[in-house]
Amino acid sequence: GNDSSTRARATPGRSVNGTLEYEGDVDWYRLSARTGQRYRVTLTGAGDTPVGDPFLRILDADGNELALNDDDGDSLNSAIDFIPRSTGDVFIEARGYADAYTGGYALNVTATRAPTDSISGTRSTRGRINLGASVNGSIDFPGDTDWHRVRLTTGESYRFTLTSSGDSPLGDPMIVLY
């Protein structure tokens, strides 16, 4: 299938072989993802006529993109390290880059325990910041976000800043208020 009604499943530790039969063909696989797990998803050309440039995306049930990868390192094959924010089904999309490739592919998923993080990226965060204070933190792994709770007063104006520093500074820090 090529949408969230697919019956095809991806299971950690089991390789799935498929074929993109025509340019623009897309195959979706359902993955039952769990919080606390890190998933490594790879899509490689395989078989007698391998797909020339595999393109990989992870989507939610509504088709919203959660992660994507075109080329992994020096290879045209694709790989994603994905840590879900909630337990539930996500969908792995196998396709050719720019919908311009056909051929066989191998889809592999592995699961390992996600790295621990002292500041969570959810509403239940233990991270706190007081007005006028600063907090030092770190982004510990790809996809990590640190949420800090702050108490604000209606009608007041606030300025928030995020700067990158230290031995491994963030290349492009981003701050979002919820």
VEXDREN-2710 file (C-alpha; in Angstrom, 1 decimal):
% VEXDREN-2710
k/r/px/py/pz
1/GLY/0.0/0.0/0.0
2/ASN/1.0/3.6/-0.4
3/ASP/-0.9/5.1/2.6
4/SER/-1.7/4.4/6.2
5/SER/-4.2/1.7/5.3
6/THR/-1.2/-0.6/4.3
7/ARG/-1.1/-4.1/5.7
8/ALA/2.7/-4.3/5.1
9/ARG/4.7/-4.3/8.3
10/ALA/8.2/-3.5/9.2
11/THR/9.5/-5.3/12.3
12/PRO/12.9/-4.7/13.9
13/GLY/15.4/-7.4/13.1
14/ARG/13.5/-8.6/10.0
15/SER/14.6/-7.5/6.5
16/VAL/11.8/-6.7/4.0
17/ASN/12.4/-6.9/0.3
18/GLY/10.3/-4.9/-2.1
19/THR/10.2/-3.5/-5.6
20/LEU/9.3/-0.1/-7.0
21/GLU/7.6/-1.2/-10.1
22/TYR/7.2/2.2/-11.9
23/GLU/8.5/5.7/-11.5
24/GLY/6.5/7.4/-8.8
25/ASP/5.7/4.1/-7.0
26/VAL/5.7/4.4/-3.2
27/ASP/5.5/1.6/-0.7
28/TRP/4.4/2.2/3.0
29/TYR/5.2/-0.1/5.9
30/ARG/3.6/0.1/9.3
31/LEU/6.0/0.1/12.3
32/SER/4.7/-0.2/15.8
33/ALA/7.0/2.3/17.5
34/ARG/7.6/2.6/21.3
35/THR/8.9/5.4/23.3
36/GLY/12.2/4.6/24.9
37/GLN/13.5/3.0/21.7
38/ARG/15.8/4.3/19.0
39/TYR/15.1/2.9/15.6
40/ARG/17.7/2.7/12.8
41/VAL/15.8/2.4/9.5
42/THR/17.8/1.7/6.3
43/LEU/16.7/1.5/2.7
44/THR/19.2/0.0/0.2
45/GLY/19.0/-1.0/-3.4
46/ALA/18.8/-4.8/-3.7
47/GLY/18.1/-7.7/-6.0
48/ASP/18.9/-8.2/-9.7
49/THR/17.9/-4.7/-10.6
50/PRO/18.4/-2.5/-7.5
51/VAL/16.7/0.9/-7.2
52/GLY/19.3/3.4/-8.1
53/ASP/18.7/6.1/-5.5
54/PRO/16.4/5.0/-2.6
55/PHE/14.6/7.7/-0.7
56/LEU/13.3/7.1/2.8
57/ARG/10.7/8.9/5.0
58/ILE/8.9/8.3/8.3
59/LEU/5.4/9.6/8.5
60/ASP/2.5/9.7/11.0
61/ALA/-0.9/8.2/10.2
62/ASP/-2.0/11.6/8.7
63/GLY/1.0/11.6/6.3
64/ASN/2.9/14.3/8.2
65/GLU/6.6/13.9/7.8
66/LEU/8.5/12.9/11.0
67/ALA/12.0/12.3/9.4
68/LEU/13.6/11.8/6.0
69/ASN/16.9/10.8/4.4
70/ASP/18.1/10.7/0.8
71/ASP/21.8/9.8/0.9
72/ASP/23.5/8.2/3.8
73/GLY/27.1/9.4/3.9
74/ASP/28.9/8.6/0.7
75/SER/26.2/6.3/-0.5
76/LEU/22.9/6.9/-2.4
77/ASN/21.2/4.5/0.0
78/SER/19.1/6.0/2.8
79/ALA/19.2/5.7/6.6
80/ILE/17.4/7.4/9.5
81/ASP/17.9/7.2/13.3
82/PHE/14.4/7.8/14.7
83/ILE/13.3/8.2/18.3
84/PRO/9.5/8.4/18.6
85/ARG/7.9/11.0/20.9
86/SER/4.9/8.7/21.6
87/THR/4.1/5.0/21.4
88/GLY/2.0/4.0/18.3
89/ASP/2.1/3.3/14.7
90/VAL/4.4/5.2/12.3
91/PHE/4.8/4.6/8.6
92/ILE/8.0/4.0/6.7
93/GLU/7.8/5.2/3.1
94/ALA/10.2/3.6/0.5
95/ARG/10.5/5.4/-2.8
96/GLY/13.0/6.5/-5.4
97/TYR/14.5/9.9/-5.2
98/ALA/12.4/12.5/-7.1
99/ASP/10.1/9.5/-8.0
100/ALA/12.5/8.8/-10.8
101/TYR/13.8/5.3/-10.0
102/THR/12.5/1.8/-10.2
103/GLY/14.0/-1.5/-8.9
104/GLY/14.4/-3.7/-5.9
105/TYR/15.2/-2.6/-2.4
106/ALA/15.8/-4.0/1.1
107/LEU/14.2/-2.3/4.1
108/ASN/15.8/-3.0/7.5
109/VAL/14.8/-1.7/11.0
110/THR/16.8/-2.3/14.2
111/ALA/15.7/-1.2/17.6
112/THR/17.9/-0.3/20.6
113/ARG/17.2/1.4/23.9
114/ALA/17.1/5.2/23.4
115/PRO/19.8/7.2/25.1
116/THR/18.7/8.7/28.4
117/ASP/18.2/12.4/28.7
118/SER/18.0/14.4/31.9
119/ILE/15.6/17.0/30.3
120/SER/12.6/15.6/28.4
121/GLY/11.1/17.0/25.2
122/THR/7.5/16.8/26.4
123/ARG/5.0/18.7/28.7
124/SER/6.0/16.5/31.6
125/THR/9.6/17.9/31.6
126/ARG/11.4/18.3/34.9
127/GLY/13.4/21.2/33.3
128/ARG/12.6/24.6/34.9
129/ILE/13.8/28.1/34.3
130/ASN/13.1/31.1/36.6
131/LEU/12.6/34.6/35.1
132/GLY/15.9/36.4/34.8
133/ALA/17.9/33.2/35.1
134/SER/19.9/31.1/32.6
135/VAL/20.1/27.4/32.1
136/ASN/23.0/25.4/30.5
137/GLY/22.1/22.2/28.7
138/SER/23.0/20.0/25.9
139/ILE/21.4/18.2/22.9
140/ASP/22.5/14.7/23.6
141/PHE/21.6/12.8/20.4
142/PRO/20.1/13.5/17.0
143/GLY/16.4/14.5/17.4
144/ASP/16.8/15.4/21.1
145/THR/14.9/18.4/22.3
146/ASP/15.0/19.9/25.8
147/TRP/11.8/21.5/27.2
148/HIS/12.0/23.9/30.1
149/ARG/8.9/25.1/32.1
150/VAL/8.6/28.8/32.9
151/ARG/5.9/30.7/34.8
152/LEU/4.7/33.8/33.0
153/THR/2.4/36.6/33.9
154/THR/-0.4/37.8/31.6
155/GLY/0.2/41.2/30.0
156/GLU/4.0/41.1/30.5
157/SER/6.5/41.1/27.7
158/TYR/9.3/38.5/27.7
159/ARG/12.5/38.0/25.6
160/PHE/13.9/34.4/25.2
161/THR/17.3/33.7/23.7
162/LEU/19.2/30.5/22.9
163/THR/22.9/30.6/22.3
164/SER/25.2/27.8/21.3
165/SER/28.5/27.3/23.2
166/GLY/30.8/24.7/24.7
167/ASP/33.1/22.1/23.2
168/SER/30.4/20.8/20.7
169/PRO/28.2/23.9/19.9
170/LEU/25.0/23.5/18.0
171/GLY/25.3/24.5/14.4
172/ASP/21.9/26.1/14.2
173/PRO/20.1/26.4/17.6
174/MET/16.3/26.9/17.5
175/ILE/14.0/28.0/20.2
176/VAL/10.2/27.3/20.2
177/LEU/7.6/28.4/22.7
178/TYR/4.6/26.3/23.5
END
